[in-house]
Amino acid sequence: MTLDTLPPHPGGAEHLARLLAQALLAGRWQPGDAFPRELDIARHFAVSRNQVRNALATLTSAGLLERTAGRGTLVREMGDWHLLDPLMSKWMTGLVNIDPQLVRAIYAFRYSAEPMVAGLAAQAALPEDLERLESAFAGMEKTAASTDLRGQHAEYDVAFHDATYRATHNLVWRQMGHLLRPSIMALVWGSQDRTGTLDDSLSRHRQVLEAIRNRDINAAESAAREVLRRTAIDLGIVS
């Protein structure tokens, strides 16, 4: 895969690292592929070799690339990517066209984790947590009917999931929710693009809210699972 269709580079090693990382996260280069040489990247973006070297070092530290003398630079297997690295979360922000293999991996993690998170929220939620959940859900309801408001709806949807993680009052899960926010947004955008109406999604989120409000742990876990089952259908992961 060439560099030709990548957007212009705004300058700086940090920006270059972000541009190249997002191309990798979108699947432009696949695991095992040879990555463009330093010289080719420098020529394409009209930047110094030192700037390219710093950008590639950042991608290497995030587990995306492997640089070996005599072999050049290769894209690492996805299992070696540091997906919970704060830098990776930053790169994923605003990225919609994520590699389908990565989408499935993120979904699989959410499907295993979020029902438990919802159950913990049902146990630990305080009045202010319920207010955050209710506010996010109200925003989802307000923006669900108009395709012009899908961007706002996605923000409210992500806020709902973030509020669920926060309501666990578990430090690790709260941090996990923060790190997962960009990937949750990407999945929300992807699922919205494949469905004409959000009525079913709203109904399933409402059941999560009601279960947490009623402190029904089993119902919260089941409802969260159903939300994600709908997401999988909309993403085309299952039929």
Phi and psi restraints in degrees (value plus and minus 20) as a CYANA .aco file:
   2 THR   PHI    -115.4   -75.4
   2 THR   PSI     155.3   195.3
   3 LEU   PHI    -110.1   -70.1
   3 LEU   PSI     -24.1    15.9
   4 ASP   PHI     -78.3   -38.3
   4 ASP   PSI     -57.5   -17.5
   5 THR   PHI    -113.3   -73.3
   5 THR   PSI     -15.1    24.9
   6 LEU   PHI     -92.6   -52.6
   6 LEU   PSI     128.7   168.7
   7 PRO   PHI     -88.3   -48.3
   7 PRO   PSI     145.1   185.1
   8 PRO   PHI     -79.6   -39.6
   8 PRO   PSI     130.7   170.7
   9 HIS   PHI    -111.7   -71.7
   9 HIS   PSI     101.9   141.9
  10 PRO   PHI     -97.4   -57.4
  10 PRO   PSI     -27.1    12.9
  11 GLY   PHI      90.2   130.2
  11 GLY   PSI     122.1   162.1
  12 GLY   PHI      75.3   115.3
  12 GLY   PSI     123.3   163.3
  13 ALA   PHI     -83.5   -43.5
  13 ALA   PSI     -54.8   -14.8
  14 GLU   PHI     -84.5   -44.5
  14 GLU   PSI     -64.6   -24.6
  15 HIS   PHI     -86.3   -46.3
  15 HIS   PSI     -58.9   -18.9
  16 LEU   PHI     -84.7   -44.7
  16 LEU   PSI     -61.9   -21.9
  17 ALA   PHI     -81.1   -41.1
  17 ALA   PSI     -62.2   -22.2
  18 ARG   PHI     -83.1   -43.1
  18 ARG   PSI     -64.8   -24.8
  19 LEU   PHI     -80.7   -40.7
  19 LEU   PSI     -67.4   -27.4
  20 LEU   PHI     -89.4   -49.4
  20 LEU   PSI     -58.0   -18.0
  21 ALA   PHI     -82.7   -42.7
  21 ALA   PSI     -63.6   -23.6
  22 GLN   PHI     -85.1   -45.1
  22 GLN   PSI     -54.1   -14.1
  23 ALA   PHI     -84.5   -44.5
  23 ALA   PSI     -59.1   -19.1
  24 LEU   PHI     -87.5   -47.5
  24 LEU   PSI     -63.4   -23.4
  25 LEU   PHI     -85.5   -45.5
  25 LEU   PSI     -45.8    -5.8
  26 ALA   PHI    -104.5   -64.5
  26 ALA   PSI     -24.6    15.4
  27 GLY   PHI      68.6   108.6
  27 GLY   PSI      -3.9    36.1
  28 ARG   PHI     -81.3   -41.3
  28 ARG   PSI     -59.7   -19.7
  29 TRP   PHI    -137.8   -97.8
  29 TRP   PSI     119.7   159.7
  30 GLN   PHI    -121.0   -81.0
  30 GLN   PSI     137.8   177.8
  31 PRO   PHI     -72.0   -32.0
  31 PRO   PSI     114.0   154.0
  32 GLY   PHI      73.5   113.5
  32 GLY   PSI     -36.3     3.7
  33 ASP   PHI     -90.4   -50.4
  33 ASP   PSI     129.3   169.3
  34 ALA   PHI     -94.8   -54.8
  34 ALA   PSI     112.5   152.5
  35 PHE   PHI    -110.0   -70.0
  35 PHE   PSI     130.3   170.3
  36 PRO   PHI     -73.1   -33.1
  36 PRO   PSI     127.0   167.0
  37 ARG   PHI     -91.1   -51.1
  37 ARG   PSI     136.7   176.7
  38 GLU   PHI     -71.9   -31.9
  38 GLU   PSI     -67.0   -27.0
  39 LEU   PHI     -82.7   -42.7
  39 LEU   PSI     -61.5   -21.5
  40 ASP   PHI     -86.2   -46.2
  40 ASP   PSI     -60.2   -20.2
  41 ILE   PHI     -85.3   -45.3
  41 ILE   PSI     -62.9   -22.9
  42 ALA   PHI     -82.4   -42.4
  42 ALA   PSI     -62.6   -22.6
  43 ARG   PHI     -88.0   -48.0
  43 ARG   PSI     -62.3   -22.3
  44 HIS   PHI     -83.4   -43.4
  44 HIS   PSI     -62.8   -22.8
  45 PHE   PHI    -117.2   -77.2
  45 PHE   PSI     -19.6    20.4
  46 ALA   PHI      35.9    75.9
  46 ALA   PSI      31.4    71.4
  47 VAL   PHI    -148.1  -108.1
  47 VAL   PSI     151.1   191.1
  48 SER   PHI     -97.0   -57.0
  48 SER   PSI     135.2   175.2
  49 ARG   PHI     -81.5   -41.5
  49 ARG   PSI     -54.6   -14.6
  50 ASN   PHI     -84.6   -44.6
  50 ASN   PSI     -60.0   -20.0
  51 GLN   PHI     -84.4   -44.4
  51 GLN   PSI     -62.6   -22.6
  52 VAL   PHI     -83.2   -43.2
  52 VAL   PSI     -63.2   -23.2
  53 ARG   PHI     -81.2   -41.2
  53 ARG   PSI     -60.8   -20.8
  54 ASN   PHI     -86.3   -46.3
  54 ASN   PSI     -59.9   -19.9
  55 ALA   PHI     -84.7   -44.7
  55 ALA   PSI     -63.6   -23.6
  56 LEU   PHI     -87.6   -47.6
  56 LEU   PSI     -52.8   -12.8
  57 ALA   PHI     -83.7   -43.7
  57 ALA   PSI     -57.7   -17.7
  58 THR   PHI     -85.1   -45.1
  58 THR   PSI     -63.6   -23.6
  59 LEU   PHI     -85.9   -45.9
  59 LEU   PSI     -54.5   -14.5
  60 THR   PHI     -87.8   -47.8
  60 THR   PSI     -61.0   -21.0
  61 SER   PHI     -87.6   -47.6
  61 SER   PSI     -43.8    -3.8
  62 ALA   PHI    -107.2   -67.2
  62 ALA   PSI     -17.8    22.2
  63 GLY   PHI      64.3   104.3
  63 GLY   PSI     -14.0    26.0
  64 LEU   PHI    -100.0   -60.0
  64 LEU   PSI     -54.0   -14.0
  65 LEU   PHI    -145.3  -105.3
  65 LEU   PSI     136.1   176.1
  66 GLU   PHI    -146.6  -106.6
  66 GLU   PSI     104.3   144.3
  67 ARG   PHI    -133.4   -93.4
  67 ARG   PSI     100.4   140.4
  68 THR   PHI    -151.1  -111.1
  68 THR   PSI     112.7   152.7
  69 ALA   PHI     -79.9   -39.9
  69 ALA   PSI     110.0   150.0
  70 GLY   PHI      70.9   110.9
  70 GLY   PSI     -39.8     0.2
  71 ARG   PHI    -132.1   -92.1
  71 ARG   PSI     -34.5     5.5
  72 GLY   PHI      62.8   102.8
  72 GLY   PSI    -172.8  -132.8
  73 THR   PHI    -131.5   -91.5
  73 THR   PSI     107.0   147.0
  74 LEU   PHI    -139.1   -99.1
  74 LEU   PSI     131.6   171.6
  75 VAL   PHI     -99.1   -59.1
  75 VAL   PSI     109.4   149.4
  76 ARG   PHI     -99.3   -59.3
  76 ARG   PSI     141.5   181.5
  77 GLU   PHI     -81.7   -41.7
  77 GLU   PSI     126.1   166.1
  78 MET   PHI     -80.1   -40.1
  78 MET   PSI     -49.5    -9.5
  79 GLY   PHI     -85.1   -45.1
  79 GLY   PSI     -36.7     3.3
  80 ASP   PHI    -114.2   -74.2
  80 ASP   PSI     -26.7    13.3
  81 TRP   PHI     -91.7   -51.7
  81 TRP   PSI     119.7   159.7
  82 HIS   PHI    -108.9   -68.9
  82 HIS   PSI      55.4    95.4
  83 LEU   PHI     -85.4   -45.4
  83 LEU   PSI     -42.5    -2.5
  84 LEU   PHI    -118.1   -78.1
  84 LEU   PSI     -11.7    28.3
  85 ASP   PHI     -86.3   -46.3
  85 ASP   PSI     112.1   152.1
  86 PRO   PHI     -73.2   -33.2
  86 PRO   PSI     -53.7   -13.7
  87 LEU   PHI     -82.9   -42.9
  87 LEU   PSI     -61.6   -21.6
  88 MET   PHI     -83.4   -43.4
  88 MET   PSI     -60.4   -20.4
  89 SER   PHI     -81.7   -41.7
  89 SER   PSI     -60.4   -20.4
  90 LYS   PHI     -84.7   -44.7
  90 LYS   PSI     -62.0   -22.0
  91 TRP   PHI     -86.6   -46.6
  91 TRP   PSI     -52.2   -12.2
  92 MET   PHI     -98.0   -58.0
  92 MET   PSI     -36.0     4.0
  93 THR   PHI     -82.0   -42.0
  93 THR   PSI     105.9   145.9
  94 GLY   PHI      62.9   102.9
  94 GLY   PSI     -23.6    16.4
  95 LEU   PHI    -106.5   -66.5
  95 LEU   PSI     104.0   144.0
  96 VAL   PHI    -122.9   -82.9
  96 VAL   PSI     -65.7   -25.7
  97 ASN   PHI    -105.7   -65.7
  97 ASN   PSI      49.1    89.1
  98 ILE   PHI     -98.6   -58.6
  98 ILE   PSI     126.1   166.1
  99 ASP   PHI     -70.5   -30.5
  99 ASP   PSI     109.7   149.7
 100 PRO   PHI     -75.5   -35.5
 100 PRO   PSI     -54.0   -14.0
 101 GLN   PHI     -85.5   -45.5
 101 GLN   PSI     -58.2   -18.2
 102 LEU   PHI     -90.4   -50.4
 102 LEU   PSI     -57.8   -17.8
 103 VAL   PHI     -77.3   -37.3
 103 VAL   PSI     -65.9   -25.9
 104 ARG   PHI     -84.0   -44.0
 104 ARG   PSI     -58.0   -18.0
 105 ALA   PHI     -87.0   -47.0
 105 ALA   PSI     -63.2   -23.2
 106 ILE   PHI     -83.7   -43.7
 106 ILE   PSI     -63.3   -23.3
 107 TYR   PHI     -81.3   -41.3
 107 TYR   PSI     -64.7   -24.7
 108 ALA   PHI     -80.3   -40.3
 108 ALA   PSI     -59.6   -19.6
 109 PHE   PHI     -85.1   -45.1
 109 PHE   PSI     -66.8   -26.8
 110 ARG   PHI     -81.2   -41.2
 110 ARG   PSI     -58.6   -18.6
 111 TYR   PHI     -85.7   -45.7
 111 TYR   PSI     -52.9   -12.9
 112 SER   PHI    -102.2   -62.2
 112 SER   PSI     -48.1    -8.1
 113 ALA   PHI    -117.1   -77.1
 113 ALA   PSI     -62.6   -22.6
 114 GLU   PHI     -89.5   -49.5
 114 GLU   PSI     -51.7   -11.7
 115 PRO   PHI     -79.7   -39.7
 115 PRO   PSI     -61.3   -21.3
 116 MET   PHI     -84.7   -44.7
 116 MET   PSI     -59.7   -19.7
 117 VAL   PHI     -81.3   -41.3
 117 VAL   PSI     -63.5   -23.5
 118 ALA   PHI     -83.0   -43.0
 118 ALA   PSI     -59.3   -19.3
 119 GLY   PHI     -84.2   -44.2
 119 GLY   PSI     -61.2   -21.2
 120 LEU   PHI     -85.1   -45.1
 120 LEU   PSI     -58.2   -18.2
 121 ALA   PHI     -82.9   -42.9
 121 ALA   PSI     -58.2   -18.2
 122 ALA   PHI     -82.6   -42.6
 122 ALA   PSI     -50.2   -10.2
 123 GLN   PHI     -98.0   -58.0
 123 GLN   PSI     -60.5   -20.5
 124 ALA   PHI    -129.0   -89.0
 124 ALA   PSI     -28.7    11.3
 125 ALA   PHI     -79.3   -39.3
 125 ALA   PSI     114.2   154.2
 126 LEU   PHI    -120.0   -80.0
 126 LEU   PSI     148.6   188.6
 127 PRO   PHI     -72.6   -32.6
 127 PRO   PSI     -60.2   -20.2
 128 GLU   PHI     -87.3   -47.3
 128 GLU   PSI     -49.9    -9.9
 129 ASP   PHI     -87.2   -47.2
 129 ASP   PSI     -63.1   -23.1
 130 LEU   PHI     -82.8   -42.8
 130 LEU   PSI     -56.5   -16.5
 131 GLU   PHI     -83.7   -43.7
 131 GLU   PSI     -61.0   -21.0
 132 ARG   PHI     -85.3   -45.3
 132 ARG   PSI     -63.7   -23.7
 133 LEU   PHI     -82.2   -42.2
 133 LEU   PSI     -65.1   -25.1
 134 GLU   PHI     -86.1   -46.1
 134 GLU   PSI     -58.9   -18.9
 135 SER   PHI     -84.7   -44.7
 135 SER   PSI     -63.8   -23.8
 136 ALA   PHI     -84.3   -44.3
 136 ALA   PSI     -62.0   -22.0
 137 PHE   PHI     -87.2   -47.2
 137 PHE   PSI     -58.7   -18.7
 138 ALA   PHI     -80.4   -40.4
 138 ALA   PSI     -59.7   -19.7
 139 GLY   PHI     -84.2   -44.2
 139 GLY   PSI     -59.8   -19.8
 140 MET   PHI     -81.1   -41.1
 140 MET   PSI     -64.4   -24.4
 141 GLU   PHI     -81.9   -41.9
 141 GLU   PSI     -62.4   -22.4
 142 LYS   PHI     -86.1   -46.1
 142 LYS   PSI     -49.7    -9.7
 143 THR   PHI    -127.7   -87.7
 143 THR   PSI     -17.4    22.6
 144 ALA   PHI     -92.5   -52.5
 144 ALA   PSI     -52.0   -12.0
 145 ALA   PHI     -98.6   -58.6
 145 ALA   PSI     -44.4    -4.4
 146 SER   PHI    -124.5   -84.5
 146 SER   PSI     106.2   146.2
 147 THR   PHI     -86.0   -46.0
 147 THR   PSI     -44.3    -4.3
 148 ASP   PHI     -90.0   -50.0
 148 ASP   PSI     -37.6     2.4
 149 LEU   PHI    -125.8   -85.8
 149 LEU   PSI      -3.9    36.1
 150 ARG   PHI     -81.6   -41.6
 150 ARG   PSI     -53.6   -13.6
 151 GLY   PHI     -83.2   -43.2
 151 GLY   PSI     -65.3   -25.3
 152 GLN   PHI     -85.1   -45.1
 152 GLN   PSI     -58.6   -18.6
 153 HIS   PHI     -81.3   -41.3
 153 HIS   PSI     -61.8   -21.8
 154 ALA   PHI     -81.3   -41.3
 154 ALA   PSI     -60.1   -20.1
 155 GLU   PHI     -82.6   -42.6
 155 GLU   PSI     -63.2   -23.2
 156 TYR   PHI     -86.2   -46.2
 156 TYR   PSI     -58.4   -18.4
 157 ASP   PHI     -80.4   -40.4
 157 ASP   PSI     -67.7   -27.7
 158 VAL   PHI     -84.7   -44.7
 158 VAL   PSI     -58.4   -18.4
 159 ALA   PHI     -82.1   -42.1
 159 ALA   PSI     -54.6   -14.6
 160 PHE   PHI     -83.7   -43.7
 160 PHE   PSI     -66.4   -26.4
 161 HIS   PHI     -87.0   -47.0
 161 HIS   PSI     -58.6   -18.6
 162 ASP   PHI     -82.7   -42.7
 162 ASP   PSI     -60.6   -20.6
 163 ALA   PHI     -84.7   -44.7
 163 ALA   PSI     -53.6   -13.6
 164 THR   PHI     -85.5   -45.5
 164 THR   PSI     -65.0   -25.0
 165 TYR   PHI     -81.1   -41.1
 165 TYR   PSI     -63.2   -23.2
 166 ARG   PHI     -84.3   -44.3
 166 ARG   PSI     -54.1   -14.1
 167 ALA   PHI     -89.8   -49.8
 167 ALA   PSI     -30.9     9.1
 168 THR   PHI     -90.4   -50.4
 168 THR   PSI     -44.6    -4.6
 169 HIS   PHI      35.4    75.4
 169 HIS   PSI      11.2    51.2
 170 ASN   PHI    -130.4   -90.4
 170 ASN   PSI     104.1   144.1
 171 LEU   PHI     -78.2   -38.2
 171 LEU   PSI     -62.7   -22.7
 172 VAL   PHI     -87.0   -47.0
 172 VAL   PSI     -65.1   -25.1
 173 TRP   PHI     -86.2   -46.2
 173 TRP   PSI     -56.5   -16.5
 174 ARG   PHI     -83.4   -43.4
 174 ARG   PSI     -61.9   -21.9
 175 GLN   PHI     -87.0   -47.0
 175 GLN   PSI     -58.0   -18.0
 176 MET   PHI     -82.1   -42.1
 176 MET   PSI     -62.3   -22.3
 177 GLY   PHI     -80.6   -40.6
 177 GLY   PSI     -58.7   -18.7
 178 HIS   PHI     -84.9   -44.9
 178 HIS   PSI     -64.9   -24.9
 179 LEU   PHI     -88.4   -48.4
 179 LEU   PSI     -51.6   -11.6
 180 LEU   PHI    -102.9   -62.9
 180 LEU   PSI     -29.6    10.4
 181 ARG   PHI     -71.8   -31.8
 181 ARG   PSI     -68.8   -28.8
 182 PRO   PHI     -82.3   -42.3
 182 PRO   PSI     -58.4   -18.4
 183 SER   PHI     -91.5   -51.5
 183 SER   PSI     -54.7   -14.7
 184 ILE   PHI     -84.4   -44.4
 184 ILE   PSI     -61.9   -21.9
 185 MET   PHI     -80.3   -40.3
 185 MET   PSI     -62.9   -22.9
 186 ALA   PHI     -82.2   -42.2
 186 ALA   PSI     -60.3   -20.3
 187 LEU   PHI     -89.6   -49.6
 187 LEU   PSI     -57.1   -17.1
 188 VAL   PHI     -83.0   -43.0
 188 VAL   PSI     -66.1   -26.1
 189 TRP   PHI     -80.4   -40.4
 189 TRP   PSI     -64.9   -24.9
 190 GLY   PHI     -82.5   -42.5
 190 GLY   PSI     -60.5   -20.5
 191 SER   PHI     -91.5   -51.5
 191 SER   PSI     -56.8   -16.8
 192 GLN   PHI     -84.5   -44.5
 192 GLN   PSI     -56.5   -16.5
 193 ASP   PHI     -85.3   -45.3
 193 ASP   PSI     -38.7     1.3
 194 ARG   PHI    -124.9   -84.9
 194 ARG   PSI     -14.3    25.7
 195 THR   PHI    -151.8  -111.8
 195 THR   PSI     125.0   165.0
 196 GLY   PHI    -105.8   -65.8
 196 GLY   PSI     -49.6    -9.6
 197 THR   PHI    -151.1  -111.1
 197 THR   PSI     127.3   167.3
 198 LEU   PHI    -124.9   -84.9
 198 LEU   PSI      -9.1    30.9
 199 ASP   PHI     -78.7   -38.7
 199 ASP   PSI     -64.7   -24.7
 200 ASP   PHI     -87.1   -47.1
 200 ASP   PSI     -60.5   -20.5
 201 SER   PHI     -81.6   -41.6
 201 SER   PSI     -62.3   -22.3
 202 LEU   PHI     -80.6   -40.6
 202 LEU   PSI     -64.6   -24.6
 203 SER   PHI     -79.7   -39.7
 203 SER   PSI     -61.4   -21.4
 204 ARG   PHI     -90.2   -50.2
 204 ARG   PSI     -59.0   -19.0
 205 HIS   PHI     -86.3   -46.3
 205 HIS   PSI     -56.9   -16.9
 206 ARG   PHI     -80.4   -40.4
 206 ARG   PSI     -58.8   -18.8
 207 GLN   PHI     -86.0   -46.0
 207 GLN   PSI     -55.8   -15.8
 208 VAL   PHI     -83.1   -43.1
 208 VAL   PSI     -67.9   -27.9
 209 LEU   PHI     -78.3   -38.3
 209 LEU   PSI     -67.2   -27.2
 210 GLU   PHI     -84.8   -44.8
 210 GLU   PSI     -58.8   -18.8
 211 ALA   PHI     -86.0   -46.0
 211 ALA   PSI     -60.9   -20.9
 212 ILE   PHI     -87.1   -47.1
 212 ILE   PSI     -61.9   -21.9
 213 ARG   PHI     -80.4   -40.4
 213 ARG   PSI     -57.9   -17.9
 214 ASN   PHI    -106.1   -66.1
 214 ASN   PSI     -19.8    20.2
 215 ARG   PHI      37.3    77.3
 215 ARG   PSI      17.2    57.2
 216 ASP   PHI    -118.2   -78.2
 216 ASP   PSI      78.0   118.0
 217 ILE   PHI     -82.0   -42.0
 217 ILE   PSI     -68.4   -28.4
 218 ASN   PHI     -83.3   -43.3
 218 ASN   PSI     -61.5   -21.5
 219 ALA   PHI     -86.4   -46.4
 219 ALA   PSI     -57.2   -17.2
 220 ALA   PHI     -84.4   -44.4
 220 ALA   PSI     -64.0   -24.0
 221 GLU   PHI     -82.9   -42.9
 221 GLU   PSI     -64.1   -24.1
 222 SER   PHI     -84.8   -44.8
 222 SER   PSI     -62.4   -22.4
 223 ALA   PHI     -85.8   -45.8
 223 ALA   PSI     -61.0   -21.0
 224 ALA   PHI     -83.2   -43.2
 224 ALA   PSI     -58.0   -18.0
 225 ARG   PHI     -83.1   -43.1
 225 ARG   PSI     -58.1   -18.1
 226 GLU   PHI     -90.3   -50.3
 226 GLU   PSI     -54.7   -14.7
 227 VAL   PHI     -78.9   -38.9
 227 VAL   PSI     -66.4   -26.4
 228 LEU   PHI     -92.1   -52.1
 228 LEU   PSI     -49.9    -9.9
 229 ARG   PHI     -83.8   -43.8
 229 ARG   PSI     -60.1   -20.1
 230 ARG   PHI     -85.3   -45.3
 230 ARG   PSI     -60.3   -20.3
 231 THR   PHI     -78.8   -38.8
 231 THR   PSI     -62.6   -22.6
 232 ALA   PHI     -83.7   -43.7
 232 ALA   PSI     -58.2   -18.2
 233 ILE   PHI     -85.5   -45.5
 233 ILE   PSI     -65.8   -25.8
 234 ASP   PHI     -85.7   -45.7
 234 ASP   PSI     -51.8   -11.8
 235 LEU   PHI    -102.0   -62.0
 235 LEU   PSI     -29.1    10.9
 236 GLY   PHI      59.9    99.9
 236 GLY   PSI      -5.6    34.4
 237 ILE   PHI     -92.8   -52.8
 237 ILE   PSI     -58.2   -18.2
 238 VAL   PHI    -149.5  -109.5
 238 VAL   PSI     141.0   181.0
